[in-house]
C-alpha cells in the first residue's frame, strides 16, 4: 500500500514539476535554441532511442550539443563517452549546466521518464547497463537525475578516455543504477533533486562537491579504487 501511495505521489510530482519547469525555463529554451542555431546550424533537438521501464523503447529528447554526424559510424553510441571532438563550444556550456537535458521535461510530462530514477540506457549499451542484477533498473521509470547520473556528472565527465571511463567510472555507475530502485522513496527523491541543483551550482563556480561524491560512492561497494579527479578550470 505504501509503495502504491509513493508511486502515486511520484507521478503527481512529475506532472506538476515538469509542467511548471517547462513554463519557468521557457526563456532558457529560447536562448538555447538561438545559441545552437548560431554556433552550429542544424537540428535544435537530438532524438535518441532509449530503453526505459520494462526494457521498452522510447524516444528521449535533448538539446543538440554535438555537431551533426558526417559519417554513419559517428552515429553509434557504443561508447559510454561522448565524442568530445564533436561537441561545439556552446554545446559544451549547455552540457556542463545540464541545460541540454531540459527537453526531457516533455518525456516526464507524458510519462516515459521521471524526475528521479536510473538513467535511460542506449540500445547498443543495454546488454551492459541492464545485465544480470543491474536489470533491476528497468523495473522503474528512467530519470532526469539520480545517484548514477550525479556520479557521472561529478566524476565521469572528468574522465575523457573511453577505456578509462569503462574501467574507472562504469562499475560504480552500474551499482548506483541498481541502487536507486531498491532505496527509492519520497525523501530520497527530494535529496537527489537538491543534490542536482547543488552540483550544477558547484560546476558554475568550478568547485567539486566532494561531500556528495563521497556519499554516492559510499552507497555501493566495488573492487576498483576511485579517486576524485579535479575538474579542469
HELIX and SHEET records of a PDB file:
HELIX    1   1 UNK A    2  UNK A   24  1                                  23    
HELIX    2   2 UNK A   26  UNK A   39  1                                  14    
HELIX    3   3 UNK A   53  UNK A   55  5                                   3    
HELIX    4   4 UNK A   72  UNK A   75  5                                   4    
HELIX    5   5 UNK A   84  UNK A   86  5                                   3    
HELIX    6   6 UNK A   89  UNK A   96  1                                   8    
HELIX    7   7 UNK A   99  UNK A  101  5                                   3    
HELIX    8   8 UNK A  104  UNK A  109  1                                   6    
HELIX    9   9 UNK A  123  UNK A  125  5                                   3    
HELIX   10  10 UNK A  126  UNK A  129  1                                   4    
HELIX   11  11 UNK A  132  UNK A  139  5                                   8    
HELIX   12  12 UNK A  147  UNK A  154  1                                   8    
HELIX   13  13 UNK A  156  UNK A  158  5                                   3    
HELIX   14  14 UNK A  162  UNK A  164  1                                   3    
HELIX   15  15 UNK A  165  UNK A  169  3                                   5    
HELIX   16  16 UNK A  170  UNK A  183  1                                  14    
HELIX   17  17 UNK A  186  UNK A  204  1                                  19    
HELIX   18  18 UNK A  210  UNK A  218  1                                   9    
SHEET    1   A 3 UNK A  57  UNK A  63  0                                        
SHEET    2   A 3 UNK A  45  UNK A  51 -1                                        
SHEET    3   A 3 UNK A 121  UNK A 122 -1                                        
SHEET    1   B 2 UNK A 114  UNK A 116  0                                        
SHEET    2   B 2 UNK A 143  UNK A 145  1                                        
END                                                                             
